[in-house]
Amino acid sequence: MQRKHNKNLVPKAITLRKNMTKEERRLWYDFLRAYPVRFLRQKVLGNYIVDFYCATAQLVIELDGSGHYTSDGERYDNERTIFLEEYGLTVVRIPNTEIHKNFKGVCEYIDGIVKQSLV
C-alpha cells in the first residue's frame, strides 16, 4: 500500500465524512465511535476511500448499498478488496439491509473479528 495517502482524495473523503449515509451514521455513532479499539471513518488507503478502518486490527469495514450489487460495482469492489488484502488487511462487506434488520448482530460480528485479530 502506498505509505502516503493520495492527497487528491482527501477533499472527497472529507465530504464523505460530512455526508455519511444513514447506515454509516448508525454504525459510527451507535457503535464504532466509542469502540475501545480505534476506528477511522472515510479513510484514504492508497487510491481508495474505505468506509471504516481499524489499523490495530488491520480491518476495513465496507457498508454496501444497492450500487455495489451491479456488475460494475462488484468488479470495482473486487479490485479494491484485492488491493487492500495484498497489504494484509481484512475486508468485511456488510449489506446496508443488515444495519436495519440486525444491528446488534452486525456489532457482535465486528466485535468478534476485532477480538480475533488481536489474539
N, C-alpha and C positions, 0 to 999 in steps of 0.2 A: 504494500500500500504506500502511496506517496506519503512521506513523513509530514509534509505541509499540506494543508487542505487547499483546495482550489479556491483561491481568493475571489474568483469570478462568481462562485456560487454563494458566497456569504450573504449578499443582499437578498437573494431568493430564500435562503434558509431563515433569515430574519423575518421576512414576510410570511413564510410558512409558520413560524413560531407564533406570530401575532394572529394568524388566521387559521388556527388548528380546526380540524373537523370536530364535530361533536363527539365522535368516538375517541379521537385523540385527547380532547379536553377531559373526557370522563376518565380515561386510563391515567392521564397525567395528574389531574387534581385529586382524584379519589384513590390513587394507589402509588404511582411511581414517584411523585414529587417527594413524598415523605418516607419512601422505602429506605431501609437502613444502608443499602449499597447504592451509591450514587448513579443515577441515570441522567443523561442529557437528552434534550429533545431537538429534533431537526438538526442533527449533527452532520457536518460535511466530512465525508470519508472519501478521499481520492476525488473522483469526478461524480460522486453521488451524494445525495442528502438522504439520510435514513431517519425514520420517524423517531426511534428511541435507541440510545446506545449506552451500554454499560461497559466501560473499559475494564473494570475489575473482573467481571465475569466473561469478558470477550463476547458479548451478546448484542445482537441487533434485533429489535422487535419492529416488525412492519405490520401496520393495520391495513387490510386490503378491502377497498370498496369495489364497486361493480366494474370500474375501469381496469382492474387487474385481471379480470376473467375473460378478456378478449384475447385473440391470438397475438396481437401486438403487445398487449400488456403482459401476457405470460412470457413472451420472448424477452422483453426488456427485464422483467423480474428475474428470469433465469440467468441472463448475462450478469446482472448486478449481484445475484447470490453467488455465482461462481467467483466473481472478482473478490467479494468480501470473504468467502470461505478460503480462498488462496492465502489469506493473511491470518488464518486461524480463528476467524470469527464464526460464531454460530448464528445463523439467521432463522428467526422464528416468524412465521407468517400467520396472522390471526385475522379471520374474516370479521368485518365490521358487525355482522349479524351476531357473532358470539359476544361482543361487548354488550349488546342489547339483551340477548337471551340468557347469557350465562356469565355475567360479570365476575361473580365470586369464583367460578371455576377458572376463568382466564387468569385472575390474580393468583390463585393457588398454583396454576400451571407455570406461570412466570416465576413465582417464588421457588418452586421445585427445581426449575432449570438453573436459577442463580445459585441456589444452595448446592446443587450437584457440581456446578463448575468450580465452586470454592473448595471442594474436597481434595 
